[in-house]
Amino acid sequence: MVELPRTSYYTGEVIEGNVVIETTREVSSRGLYVDFTGTEETVITRSAGKTTVTYRSKATIVQWRLPVRGEESIQPGTYRYPFQFQIPLHALPSYAGRHASVKYILAARLDVPLWLDTVWTTEIFVFYDRPSVRTYAQPVRFRSGGQGPEVYVELDGDRFFARELIGCRITLNRAENARIRRVYTRLLGGEWAKADGQQETTETYRTEVSVPMEQIRIGVPFTFEIPIPADVASSYRGTYSYYSYVLHVGLDIAFGFDIIAQTPIVIVR
């Protein structure tokens, strides 16, 4: 077995643990290893009549083997062998979606000659290093198009964490002759996956909040905060899949089409 202080880590963090071997008899070994494997995998199923075809693609994010002990004979008893290694800075966050997944497995393997190897495995959950998420954050300004009513939105940054509030300043222009029934914000999260040439886009998250109409004055900026739930998936971009978010600020116009201003943002769990 393996002793670990926890199973969740940030990118760049060091995993420290012990491989524990307990035996009541002498065991010959060709080596003791710790394997750490991270994979991104996509699976898309297509059906046509009675025929179903499943397409798969797979990319290796990290694949390490750390030798802990060499060839030796292990006497009866209990032994602890320490190990440590670093989660790569470029690793993707763990993810499990409809068509895509990112998964990390830690395994300890005792290579036993002329017999089945003794293997112990556990899943390691990886999250983006929080300070690095803010490193390239920048203000965002975006507006709706067209010649009629306009919504103009300002954000202090383009990167946010789960459980945060997205603070925005919203200004409505040229809306004097339009009947605005409500102003709303909509946060959309979606997964894109590609497997053996097949592609799927799936909206997996949607939340909508209405802005109180008493806050709104035409041509005057007003502030509004959008809560981000704790259980959202992290934005990421892999070889065969990505997960992303789009923020909408919309005007519900009576007897007309909604007017939307939108921008992509990054959210990290």
Order of alpha helices (4+ residues) and beta strands (2+ residues): beta-beta-beta-beta-beta-beta-beta-beta-beta-beta-beta-alpha-beta-beta-beta-beta-beta-beta-beta-beta-beta-beta
